[in-house]
Amino acid sequence: MTTNIMETYIKYVKNFIKDFTKMFFENSYIDSISNEYIYTYIDSRFYNIREEEGRYFYTTIYSNLTIKSNYLKRNNERIYHDYIDKNLKLYQFIFYIDNIRSMPDINSFVKTICNKRLKEFGLSDTPNIDKKFLTLIKDFFKFKTEFFNSYNSEDFVLDIKKIPLIDKTYKVTLKYTFKIPYMYSNRVVDEVFNTGTINEDKNLITYTLLTMECIKDINNCNFDKKYIVDFASSLYKKTQKLNQTLRVFNNVSIQDKIIIRLLYKDFEKYKDEIISLIGDGYKFAIELDDKFEASIFELRKLDIFEYIIVNKGTIIYDSIQDYENNINNIVIYEY
């Protein structure tokens, strides 16, 4: 069973915020209220959910947390309102620790946390709490470093190239870095690498590395980059292996960034399977061929796809250009 990488990452961040909150408030900690803030933070931080738009990403998240604060006050007795306010203020520290704002020197940052904890939050002093905060935050940074390094490969690397004229959209291919014995030609190697079971297994490697790239984007507050990546069409006939491969990025925030490249002939052959995957949140770019009937009626049937890809050598190339202003997809013209 493959691991859903994003879920693993989010779970650790969620646990860190809970541990940090418990350490900060100690005996004053209220689990039910803190959990509500954590859920809102996770939705805002990793799924880019925006109740209100702020000038910066952290102000957008804080606006969402403020809305949650108002909800909590309406649904809790007045004796809890002070804790609700203080728990909201706590996120001024989380924004720095979780890479939403630039972290200053960590030692002076921890000193600031401890000073504000006493003076602004009115909490009692605790022996060695500065050392405890420092250890907790350093462990969190260590987790992130080890997490991003854990999926590095010595044998494979992603080749990510910007698609001309299309904003923030990139084409992704997997390249091998290991040496092939000289007796095998490049043509033979590429044929083996891109067909059959090896091609299917290559997909799993590609999606794993690409999911990590997407998590790095999100960690850096970048939700806009999109990646178009190939897919082994033979997997449509292998339900178990298909689900295993796609589980790697079965997460809304990652699904929004990874676009599966689909041949039109495969769409006609596996239409039900592909529509089902779209219903599950996966996104596709469909590559048209000369069997496609270029008309507004037929193009509107492709509204379920994020992108339409047209190669210059096809007969329909000029026809698609004529219709482009009347269709809802982003069109990529490949040369």
GUBAMAR-515556 format. One line per field, with one value per residue (C-alpha): residue in one letter; z, x, y. Coordinates in nm, 4 decimals, m for minus. Each point is the difference from the previous one (the first is absolute). Layout:
! GUBAMAR-515556
res	[A; ...]
zz	[Z; ...]
xx	[X; ...]
yy	[Y; ...]
END
This chain:
! GUBAMAR-515556
res	[M; T; T; N; I; M; E; T; Y; I; K; Y; V; K; N; F; I; K; D; F; T; K; M; F; F; E; N; S; Y; I; D; S; I; S; N; E; Y; I; Y; T; Y; I; D; S; R; F; Y; N; I; R; E; E; E; G; R; Y; F; Y; T; T; I; Y; S; N; L; T; I; K; S; N; Y; L; K; R; N; N; E; R; I; Y; H; D; Y; I; D; K; N; L; K; L; Y; Q; F; I; F; Y; I; D; N; I; R; S; M; P; D; I; N; S; F; V; K; T; I; C; N; K; R; L; K; E; F; G; L; S; D; T; P; N; I; D; K; K; F; L; T; L; I; K; D; F; F; K; F; K; T; E; F; F; N; S; Y; N; S; E; D; F; V; L; D; I; K; K; I; P; L; I; D; K; T; Y; K; V; T; L; K; Y; T; F; K; I; P; Y; M; Y; S; N; R; V; V; D; E; V; F; N; T; G; T; I; N; E; D; K; N; L; I; T; Y; T; L; L; T; M; E; C; I; K; D; I; N; N; C; N; F; D; K; K; Y; I; V; D; F; A; S; S; L; Y; K; K; T; Q; K; L; N; Q; T; L; R; V; F; N; N; V; S; I; Q; D; K; I; I; I; R; L; L; Y; K; D; F; E; K; Y; K; D; E; I; I; S; L; I; G; D; G; Y; K; F; A; I; E; L; D; D; K; F; E; A; S; I; F; E; L; R; K; L; D; I; F; E; Y; I; I; V; N; K; G; T; I; I; Y; D; S; I; Q; D; Y; E; N; N; I; N; N; I; V; I; Y; E; Y]
zz	[0.0000; m0.1030; 0.2412; m0.0488; 0.0450; 0.0547; 0.2722; 0.1821; m0.0187; 0.1131; 0.2902; 0.1352; m0.0326; 0.1757; 0.2859; 0.0330; 0.0338; 0.2664; 0.1923; m0.0279; 0.1219; 0.2938; 0.0977; m0.0287; 0.2063; 0.2287; 0.2536; m0.1802; m0.3210; m0.1315; m0.2565; m0.1716; m0.0693; m0.1102; m0.2373; m0.1727; m0.0687; m0.1216; m0.2489; m0.1364; m0.0229; m0.1894; m0.2453; m0.0600; m0.0030; m0.2174; m0.1945; m0.0599; 0.1240; 0.0227; 0.1875; m0.0473; m0.2161; 0.1781; m0.1464; 0.0957; 0.0444; 0.3779; 0.0187; m0.1974; 0.2449; 0.2945; m0.1442; m0.0178; 0.3592; 0.1092; m0.1575; 0.1918; 0.3185; m0.0460; m0.0561; 0.3186; 0.2047; m0.1229; 0.0946; 0.3321; 0.3345; 0.0812; 0.2460; m0.3013; m0.2043; 0.1488; m0.1016; m0.3470; m0.0463; 0.1283; m0.2121; m0.3051; 0.0904; 0.0314; m0.3796; m0.0262; 0.0971; m0.2184; m0.3125; 0.0571; 0.1037; m0.2943; m0.2667; m0.0782; 0.1229; 0.0034; 0.3220; 0.1882; 0.2083; 0.1760; 0.3430; 0.0041; m0.1385; 0.2883; 0.2440; m0.1552; 0.0410; 0.3668; 0.0688; m0.1732; 0.1744; 0.3337; m0.0841; m0.2729; 0.0791; 0.3786; 0.0448; 0.2853; m0.0441; m0.0352; 0.0659; m0.3201; m0.2263; m0.2378; m0.0455; m0.0542; m0.2699; m0.1653; m0.0082; m0.1313; m0.2819; m0.0959; m0.0142; m0.2317; m0.2290; 0.0082; m0.0997; m0.3008; m0.1150; 0.0382; m0.1592; m0.3145; m0.0213; 0.0562; m0.3528; m0.1816; m0.2591; m0.1232; m0.3131; m0.1134; m0.0302; m0.1239; m0.3109; 0.0509; m0.2901; m0.0272; m0.2715; m0.2281; 0.0113; 0.2774; 0.3423; 0.2839; m0.1860; m0.0401; m0.1877; 0.2088; m0.1148; 0.1970; m0.0883; 0.1147; 0.1245; 0.0225; m0.2722; m0.2656; m0.1475; m0.3315; m0.2025; 0.0370; m0.2286; 0.1279; m0.2169; 0.1581; 0.3509; m0.0578; m0.1475; 0.3037; 0.2403; m0.1535; m0.0633; 0.1935; 0.3696; 0.0275; m0.1276; 0.2605; 0.2799; m0.1327; 0.0540; 0.3705; 0.0288; m0.1987; 0.2099; 0.3248; m0.0952; m0.1454; 0.3091; 0.2049; m0.2378; 0.0545; 0.3785; m0.0213; m0.2007; 0.2613; 0.2839; m0.1750; m0.0314; m0.3776; m0.1172; m0.3576; m0.1750; m0.2091; m0.1269; m0.3049; 0.0176; m0.2163; 0.0998; m0.0985; m0.1758; 0.0718; 0.3632; m0.0912; m0.0340; 0.3375; 0.2662; 0.3036; m0.1403; m0.1302; 0.3467; 0.1582; m0.2399; 0.0384; 0.3780; 0.0225; m0.0808; 0.1038; 0.1804; m0.1132; 0.0192; m0.1979; m0.2494; m0.0781; m0.1046; m0.1859; m0.3406; m0.1658; m0.3730; m0.1851; m0.3649; m0.1742; m0.1214; 0.3614; 0.1075; m0.2598; 0.1112; 0.3781; 0.0251; 0.3010; 0.1982; m0.0728; 0.0841; 0.3273; 0.0773; m0.0754; 0.2455; 0.2562; m0.0446; m0.2498; m0.2791; m0.3622; m0.3093; m0.3148; m0.3081; m0.3164; m0.3203; m0.3512; 0.0916; 0.2053; m0.1777; 0.0530; 0.0636; 0.2802; 0.0888; 0.0411; 0.1734; 0.2603; 0.0922; 0.1111; 0.2653; 0.2655; m0.0856; 0.1296; m0.3190; m0.3670; m0.1674; m0.3783; m0.1996; m0.2973; m0.2313; 0.0366; m0.2507; 0.2749; 0.1133; m0.1885; 0.0818; 0.3738; m0.0295; m0.1723; 0.2881; 0.2887; 0.1114; 0.0290; 0.2200; 0.3732; 0.0066; m0.0013; m0.3388; m0.0335; m0.3499; m0.0216; m0.2735]
xx	[0.0000; 0.1449; 0.0065; m0.1994; 0.2951; m0.1926; m0.2162; 0.3166; 0.1417; m0.3210; m0.0415; 0.3428; m0.0663; m0.3333; 0.1631; 0.2719; m0.2526; m0.1863; 0.3214; 0.1069; m0.3408; 0.0015; 0.3515; m0.0938; m0.3204; 0.0839; m0.2855; m0.2090; m0.0084; m0.3488; 0.0112; m0.3373; 0.0624; 0.3609; m0.1045; m0.2475; 0.2794; 0.2307; m0.2610; m0.0476; 0.3744; 0.0548; m0.2803; 0.1461; 0.3678; m0.0142; m0.3254; 0.0098; m0.3570; m0.0766; m0.2989; 0.1414; 0.2899; 0.2938; 0.2870; 0.2443; m0.0458; 0.0360; m0.2614; m0.2399; 0.0562; m0.0400; m0.3292; m0.1232; 0.1097; m0.1765; m0.3232; 0.0484; 0.0562; m0.3346; m0.1674; 0.1574; m0.1161; m0.3561; 0.0059; 0.1845; m0.0782; 0.1609; 0.2434; 0.1810; 0.0264; 0.3331; 0.1562; m0.1571; 0.1648; 0.3372; m0.0016; m0.0616; 0.2953; 0.2211; 0.0092; 0.2228; 0.2763; m0.1205; 0.0291; 0.3746; 0.0608; m0.1939; 0.1800; m0.2843; 0.2029; 0.3797; 0.1384; 0.2426; 0.2835; m0.1522; 0.1490; m0.1282; m0.3331; m0.0401; 0.0897; m0.2781; m0.2476; 0.0871; m0.0157; m0.3365; m0.1311; 0.0570; m0.0816; m0.2683; m0.1671; 0.0281; 0.1180; 0.2198; 0.3720; 0.1186; 0.3577; 0.1946; m0.3000; 0.2278; 0.2096; m0.3137; m0.1252; 0.3414; 0.0139; m0.3565; 0.0574; 0.3377; m0.1567; m0.2666; 0.2645; 0.1899; m0.3148; m0.0491; 0.3598; m0.0074; m0.3434; 0.1043; 0.3274; m0.1585; m0.1390; 0.3148; 0.1163; 0.3506; m0.1341; m0.2813; m0.0628; m0.2909; 0.0526; m0.2313; m0.0363; m0.2196; m0.2658; 0.0341; m0.2780; m0.1932; 0.0280; 0.1472; m0.0373; 0.2796; 0.0592; 0.1535; 0.1924; 0.2019; 0.3670; 0.2246; 0.3471; 0.1526; 0.2393; m0.1173; 0.2489; 0.1326; m0.1293; m0.3594; m0.0970; m0.1945; m0.2919; m0.0187; 0.0335; m0.2727; m0.2303; 0.0379; m0.0241; m0.3256; m0.1969; m0.1601; 0.0414; 0.3125; m0.1959; m0.2713; 0.2551; 0.1664; m0.3316; 0.0096; 0.3521; m0.0987; m0.3083; 0.1884; 0.2755; m0.2505; m0.2205; 0.3046; 0.0602; m0.3597; 0.0323; 0.3137; m0.2023; m0.2745; 0.2513; 0.1235; m0.3609; m0.0119; m0.3300; 0.0097; 0.2512; m0.1538; 0.1837; m0.1058; 0.1280; m0.0316; m0.1948; 0.0315; m0.3292; 0.0386; m0.0844; m0.3636; m0.0421; 0.1656; m0.2288; 0.2074; 0.3272; m0.1754; m0.1362; 0.3370; 0.1740; m0.2495; m0.0227; 0.3403; m0.1640; m0.3585; m0.0289; m0.2014; 0.2876; 0.2344; m0.2688; m0.0458; 0.3662; 0.0632; m0.1674; 0.0018; 0.0675; m0.2610; m0.0103; m0.3338; m0.0007; 0.0372; m0.2872; m0.2247; 0.1120; m0.0141; m0.2578; m0.1876; 0.3190; 0.1327; m0.3270; m0.0024; 0.3550; m0.1039; m0.2854; 0.2611; 0.1826; 0.2740; 0.0606; 0.0896; 0.1417; m0.1303; 0.2221; m0.2088; 0.0766; m0.1401; m0.2831; m0.1511; m0.2775; 0.0868; m0.3319; m0.1412; m0.2411; 0.2796; 0.2350; m0.2616; m0.0043; 0.3602; m0.0870; 0.0787; 0.3709; 0.2305; 0.2058; m0.0240; 0.3289; 0.0338; 0.3086; 0.0990; 0.0229; m0.3695; m0.2710; m0.2142; 0.2713; m0.1430; m0.3601; 0.0634; 0.1577; m0.3165; m0.2167; 0.2307; m0.1896; m0.3209; 0.1225; 0.0628; 0.3257; 0.3540; 0.1485; 0.3628; 0.1450; 0.2986; 0.2621]
yy	[0.0000; 0.3345; 0.2914; 0.3165; 0.2339; 0.3225; m0.1553; m0.1096; 0.3522; 0.1708; m0.2423; 0.0938; 0.3740; m0.0445; m0.1920; 0.2642; 0.2844; m0.1978; m0.0697; 0.3645; 0.1207; m0.2409; 0.1082; 0.3666; m0.0092; m0.2942; m0.0391; 0.2639; m0.2076; m0.0869; m0.2784; 0.0517; 0.3699; m0.0501; m0.2782; 0.2326; 0.2480; m0.2765; m0.1275; 0.3517; 0.0545; m0.3269; 0.0805; 0.3458; m0.0956; m0.3116; 0.0242; 0.3758; 0.0442; 0.3704; 0.1342; 0.3502; 0.1180; 0.1584; 0.1983; m0.2756; m0.3719; 0.0210; 0.2772; m0.2196; m0.2855; 0.2358; 0.1257; m0.3598; m0.0585; 0.3191; m0.1235; m0.3252; 0.2045; 0.1762; m0.3373; m0.1396; 0.2986; m0.0457; m0.3661; 0.0094; 0.1585; 0.3360; m0.1589; m0.1550; 0.3205; 0.1042; m0.3316; 0.0287; 0.3404; m0.1168; m0.3163; 0.2169; 0.2259; m0.3082; m0.0347; 0.3063; m0.2477; m0.2896; 0.2158; 0.0328; m0.3586; m0.1457; 0.2054; 0.2386; 0.2949; 0.0249; m0.1408; 0.2285; m0.1428; m0.2986; 0.0761; 0.3577; m0.1267; m0.2457; 0.2776; 0.2109; m0.2853; m0.0359; 0.3763; 0.0417; m0.3083; 0.1748; 0.3610; m0.0185; m0.3321; 0.0274; m0.3571; m0.1138; m0.0560; m0.3582; m0.1136; m0.0836; 0.0637; 0.1902; m0.3148; m0.2067; 0.2390; m0.0001; m0.3805; m0.0295; 0.2513; m0.1486; m0.3462; 0.1402; 0.1495; m0.3289; m0.1883; 0.2256; m0.0409; m0.3782; m0.0228; 0.1850; m0.1912; m0.3396; m0.0246; 0.1120; m0.2521; m0.0694; m0.1702; 0.2284; 0.3717; 0.2104; 0.2095; 0.2995; 0.2429; 0.3077; m0.0289; 0.3057; 0.2611; m0.1799; 0.1624; m0.2065; m0.3301; m0.2533; m0.3226; m0.2778; m0.3071; m0.2523; m0.0363; m0.2832; 0.0921; m0.3473; m0.1165; m0.2450; m0.2519; 0.1349; m0.2979; 0.1298; 0.2870; 0.2994; m0.1039; m0.3448; 0.1394; 0.2614; m0.2630; m0.2252; 0.2928; 0.1259; m0.3192; m0.2840; m0.0681; 0.2145; 0.2989; m0.0674; m0.0220; 0.3143; 0.1818; m0.0807; 0.1416; 0.3098; 0.0732; m0.0555; 0.2455; 0.2458; m0.0137; 0.0945; 0.2914; 0.1124; m0.0227; 0.2138; 0.2547; 0.0038; 0.0184; 0.3164; 0.1264; m0.0577; m0.1499; 0.1293; m0.2270; m0.2797; m0.3072; m0.2021; m0.3548; m0.3130; m0.3084; m0.3668; m0.0748; m0.3737; 0.0794; 0.0691; m0.3768; m0.0743; 0.1419; m0.0984; 0.1326; 0.3120; 0.0799; m0.0733; 0.2385; 0.2829; m0.0320; 0.1726; 0.3348; m0.0688; 0.3312; 0.3022; 0.2472; m0.2296; m0.1032; 0.3672; 0.0272; m0.3275; m0.0331; m0.3432; 0.0036; m0.2064; m0.1050; 0.0504; m0.3611; m0.1168; 0.2236; m0.1618; m0.3458; 0.0550; 0.2772; m0.1406; m0.0611; 0.3499; 0.1764; m0.1945; 0.1217; 0.3587; m0.0475; m0.1076; 0.3313; m0.0889; 0.2504; m0.0687; 0.1672; m0.1673; m0.0226; 0.0087; m0.1885; 0.0111; m0.2389; 0.2796; 0.1908; 0.3658; 0.1730; 0.2125; m0.2800; m0.2561; 0.2427; 0.0835; m0.3694; 0.0486; 0.2596; m0.2616; 0.0333; 0.2717; 0.0252; m0.0927; m0.0897; 0.0293; m0.0930; 0.2131; m0.3004; m0.0827; 0.0936; 0.1528; 0.2435; 0.3017; m0.0928; 0.0032; 0.3441; 0.1237; m0.1247; 0.0891; 0.3113; m0.2012; m0.2855; m0.0179; m0.1969; 0.1322; m0.0958; m0.1053; m0.0012; m0.2309; 0.0370]
END
